[in-house]
């Protein structure tokens, strides 16, 4: 393949993109901020001299800085990783339509725009008969109409026999959990509706409100799709991301999405997994999805799936799916696939060429105090020792041969550890072994020892894939 890729991200994902580029014989350039100068994604490259390929920028969200580096180094493509610009359709549009166009390694910007709007995604899904969370698929501005919808949602929950029915009233233009209130009785609705609507007008300049059923007892599943610009769409099975921090940050992921060895489900687990895959491909076909992406689902205790959203990017946990997948008897590298498909390749294999075997688990190792609402720990790591096995892999930007000050500017994510086995029991046992063999030492400015979430990960492995 030909070209040069600017990697517009940091940490472990930057390293994984670097390695994928090397596999494809592609040149690459990395960017970094002062806070990240000690990161392995910088230290593995050259920050000066005639062969410089690591360039300092002010901020990872400064598009002008990033594009200036891309132009100066004659890059032909940009990989946004995850976070930052990865789902910003305006950035993707600018990259591809500028006077010196670049390839955006991700879906077409119009697809990002359409699926990045959760309201639009829900509307399209409903049109296709794909189940979504019961409620509105467009903003409501009229109080009487809103109350009628709320009353209907309470009646539906009563018919379902739910003990504590409730609904969510959301600011339609909000995001990140902003402007959301819960209502447990219809008598509370008008007051709450007015409160949310006023908040929405002040904060977002749009008084539109969404009303949805509150779902409590569910599992969070994802379907991994790989698509191309040649109208090819495949799936790499499902994964379960239910174990999360209080801030809804995933901490343990596993594939496949359900496993009968973990829990006695009240439904046919394989049938539900097959259905969410089918629905995901149906929506991908409809919007002509053309790169790697993830369809997020929630599945209730009775096995009812609801489409939550679509992530139009590579995800942190993509390798969880890859480790139960085999193409020509090898685990696929989905970041490598993402790059070559964005650069115009065909997939080169069909769904029947993909085999699914065994189980895999990803542990997100973070410097945080899980006893204090997952508060980040900031300090200097003095020892970072991860075990090596033929059934595990570690992705990290933390060096093992020198001290590493954790930047306070970013989340204190330290490593992703992937383990896999012939079945889920073996994968869980290997995850426990991996945790036991991991050594992380360090101190904060007060001399106190480092705090990580390793014990939390150990204690929650038995919750995998359960309700």
N, C-alpha and C positions, 0 to 999 in steps of 0.2 A: 504494500500500500504506500501511497505517497501523501505527504503533507506534514504539517507541524501543528501540534495541539497546545494551546494555552490552557493550563489547568487553573481555573478560577476558584480555587478552594484551598483548604488547609488540612493538616492532620492526617489521620489514617486514610481518608478517602482520597486525598491528593496522592498518597503513596500508592494506593491500589490503582489509580488511574495511570500514574507513572509506569508501573509495572505492566499494565495492560498495553500501553503504548509501546513499551520495549518488546513485548511479545509480538506486536504487529509491525515491528521495525519502523515505528513512527518517531520522529523527533518530538520533543515536548519542551515547554517552558513552564516554570512554576512562579507564583507570586507569593509574597509573604509580607507581614507587618513586623514592626520592631518587636512586638510581644512574642512573635513566633520564631525569632531568629535561632532558638535552641532546638526547635522541632526537627525531627528526622526528615521531614519532607523538605526542609531547607538544607540541612547538613549533608544530605546525600547528593547535593547538586553544587554548582559553582556560582558563587555570588559575585565574582569579579573575574577580570581577565578576558582574553580573546574568545574563550569558549563559555562565557557566562550564560547560564540558563535559569538562574534564580534572580528575580528582580523584586526589590522592595517597593511596596505601595503604601499609601496612607491607610486604606481600609478595604476590606474584601467586598464592600458594597459600593465602592466608588467606581462606577462604570467607565468614567472617563479615564481614570488611571489604568484600569484593566485593558481597555481598548488601545490606549497609547502604547502599552507594553506589547500588545499583540501586533500592532503595526510596526513598531520599532524592530521586533524580532522576526517579522515576516511570517507570523503564524497564519495558518489557513483555516483553523477551526478552534472553537472554544468549548471546553467541557466544564459545565458549572457544578458538577458533583451533586450534593444535596444541600438544601438550605440556600442561603444567599440568593443568587439569581436563577436557581434551577427551575422554578415554576413561575418566573416573571415573564409573561408574554411580551411585555413592552421591551424588555432587554433582548429576548430572542428575536423579536421583529427588527429591532435596531441592528443587531448583529448581522442578520441575513439580508437586510435591505439597504444598508449603507453604501456609500460610493465604492468602498473596498470591502465587499461582502465576505463574510466568514461563515463556515458551517457551524450551526448550533447543534451540539451533540445532545439531542433530545428530540421530542416530537416537534412537528410543525408548530409555529407560534399560534396559528389559528386554533389548533387543537388544544394547546395549553390554555388559551383564552376561554374557549367554550367549556372545557372540563374543570377549569380552575374556579369557575362560578358554580358554587354548590347548588344554587337555586336552579340554574339552567341544567345541571347534571341530573337533578331530581326530576325536572320536567321531562327531559328526554327519556330517562329511565321509565317513568310512568307511561309515556307514549309507547314504549316498546314492551310493556307488560312486565318490567323488571321490578320486583318489590322494593319499596323504599319505606323509611319510617313513616307511619301514618301521620298525616298532617298536610299543611299547605305546601304547594310547590311554586308559589308566587307571593310577593308581599301583600299584606292586607292593610288597608288604610281606614276601613270603616268599622267602628266599634260594634255595631249590631251584627254585622256579618261575622266579625271575629268571635263574638260570643256564641253564635250559632255553631261555628266550627268547634269551639271548645266544648260545648255541650255534647256534640256528637262524639267527640273523642272520649269523653267521660263515659258515655253510654256504651261505647264499644268495649271499653275496659271492664265495665260492669258485666257485660255479656261474657267476657273472657274469664270472669271470676277472679280478677286480680284483687288482692287484699288491700293494697294501698295505691289506688289509681292516681295519676298526676299527669300534668302536661307542662311543657316548657314554652315560655313566651320569649321570643328572641328578636333582637334588632336585626332586620334583614341585611343591613349594610355592615353589620358588625363582624368580628372575627376574633380568634384567639380566646374565646370564652367571654368576650365583653358583651354586655347588654343582654344577659340571659337570666330569667327569673322562673322559679317553679311555682305552679299553682296546684294545690291538692283538693280544693273545693270550688265548685262553680261560683259560689258566692264571692270568692276572692278575685274572680277574673277581671272584672271591669277596672278595679283599682290597679291591679298589676299591669293590665294592658296599657292604661294611660301612663303609668310610670315608665314602662319600657319605651312607649312611643315618644314621650317627652325626652327621654335620655337619647334616643336615636336621632331626634331632630337636632339636639344640642351637639352631640358628638360627631355625627356623620352627615348632617344636613338632609336626612331622608327619614321620614317617620314610618316607613314600611315595617311591618311586624310579621314574623313567621310563627306559626303555632304547630307544635309537634307533640306526639305522645312521648312521655318520659319512659325510657326502657332501662331497667335496672339489672336484671339477672341475665347476663349474656356473655358470650365469648366474642373476642375481636379477632376476626380472620382476615387474611389477605390472599389474593390470587395474583401470582406473578405472570405477567404476559411479556412476550418478546415478539415484536412486530417489525415489519420492514416497509420501505417505500415502494415495494413491489407487490403490495396487497397480500402479504403473507402475515398470518397471525397464529402464534402458538402459545401454549401455556406451560409453565413449569410448576404445576401443582399449587398447593395451598400451604399456608403457614399460620400459626396461632400466635398472637401478640397480646394476649390478655393481661399478662403480669406487667403492670406499669406503676410508675411512681405516682404520688398524689398530683403531680403536675401533668399527668397523662403522657409521661415519657416512658417509652418501652424499656424494659430491663431484661426480660428473658423472652426469647422467641423460639418456637419449635416447629418442625415440619415432619409429617403432614399436619393439617389443621386440626384433625381429631384423631384419636387412637383409642380403640376399645379397651386396651390394657390399662388406660389411665382412669377410666370412668365408665359407669353404666349409664349410657345416654338413654333418654326417653324417645329417641328417634333413630332412624337408620343413618348413621354417621356418614358412611360412604356415599349414600344417595344425596345427602345435603352438600357434601364437598363437590360431587359431580355437578350439582345444580348451580352452585355459585360460580364454578368454572364456566359452565354453559352460558350463564347470564353475562359474565364478564366479557367473554368473546363476542357475544351478541352486541353489546354496547360498543366494543372496540371496532367491530365491523361497520357499525352504523356511522361512526364518526371518522372512519378511515384512519385509525390510530396507526402510527408509523415508526415507533421506536419502543424502548423498554418502558414499562409502566406497571403500576400496582393498583388493583381494584380492592378497596377496603370494605369489609362487611362486618355487620354484627349479627350473631345468630342467637336467638332466644333459647331458653331451656327446653322448649318444646320443638326446637329444630327449625323455627321460621327464620329465614335469612332476610336481611334488609341491607341494601346498598347504602353505604355511608358516604363515600367520596372516591375520587380517583386521584392518585398521586402521579403526575406526569413527569416522573424523574426516576433515576436509580434510587433505591432506598438503602439505608444503613444495613438492613437485614437481608439484602438480596441473596447472599451466599447461603442462608439457611435453606432456601429452596434449591439452590444449585447442588448442595451436598446430599440430597436424596434423588438427584437427577443424573442420568447417564446418557451421553451422546457418544456413540462409538466407544462405549465402556469407559468413558472419562467424565469427570465432573465438568460441566461447562463453566466458563468464566463469563458471567453476565455483563460485567463492565466491558470486557473485551468485545462481547457481542454488540453491546450498545454502541461502541465507537465505530466498529466496522459497518454496522447497518446505517448509522448516520452518514457515513462517508459513501454510501451508495451500494454496498454489497447486498446480495440476496442472502437469505438465511442459509440456504444450502442443505437443509434437511427438513423432514416433515414431522408431524406430531407422532407418527408411528415409530419414528427413529429414536424417540425419547423414552427411556425406561425409568420408572420410579421404584426405588428400593430403599428399605431401611428407614432410619429416623435421624434427625439432626437437631441440635440445640445451639443457640447463640447466647452467650453471657456478655452483657454490657458491663464492663468493669469501670466504675466511676469513683472518683474521690468525693464522697458525700456522706453526710450523716443521716442515715435512714431513720434514726430515732428522733430527729428534729426536722421533720417534714422535708427530708432529702436535701438539706442545706448543703451547698457546695463547700468543700474543704480546699483551702488555698495554702500552699507551702512548697517545699522543695523535696523531690523524690531523690533518695540516696541509694536505693537498691530496687531494681525492677527485674525480677527473674520469673519468666514464664516457662512451664515445662514444654518439652517437645515430644510429640507422639506421631505415629503414622495415621492416627484417627483424629487429629486436631490441627488447627491452624490459628495463628494469632495475627490480627491486624492492629498495628499501633504506631504512633508517632513518637512514643516515649523511648529514649535511648536506654540501653542496658549497660553501657560501658562508661557512663559519666552521670553526674547529677543533673537533674532536670527541674527547673522552677516552673510550676504550673501557672500559666498566664491567667490573671484574674479577669481578663477581658472576655473569656470564652467559657463555655461549659467545661467542667473538669473531667471530661471523658478521657479515660486512660487507654483502654484497649477493648477490642471485640475478640472474644474467644469462641471459636466454632469447634464443636465436637460432633461426631456422628457414629452410628453403630448399626448393627443388623436389625435392631428393634428399639423401641422407645425405652425399655428398661435398661438396655445396655448403654444407650446414649446418656440416660440420667446418671447411671453409675460412673460413666466416664467423666461427666461434668463434675460430679462430686470429687473424683480423683484429681481432676484438673485444678479445682479450687484449692484442695488440700496441698497441692504441690506449688501453688503460686506464692511468691514472696514479694511483698511490696513494703518498703520501709521509707520513712521520711519524717520531716518535722516542719511545723509552722514557725512563724516568727516568735512565738512564745516558748518554743522548744517542745511543744506537745507532739505526740506521735501522730502520724498520718491516720486519717479515718477513711476507709473505703466501704463499698457495699458488698464485699465478698461474703460476709456472713448472711446478709439479706438474700443474696443469690442462692446460697446453700439452703437456707430455710424455706425457700419458695419453690424449689424444684418439684416437690410433691404436689404442688398446685397446678402443674402443667396440664393443660387441656381438660380441666375440670370445671364444673359449675359450682 
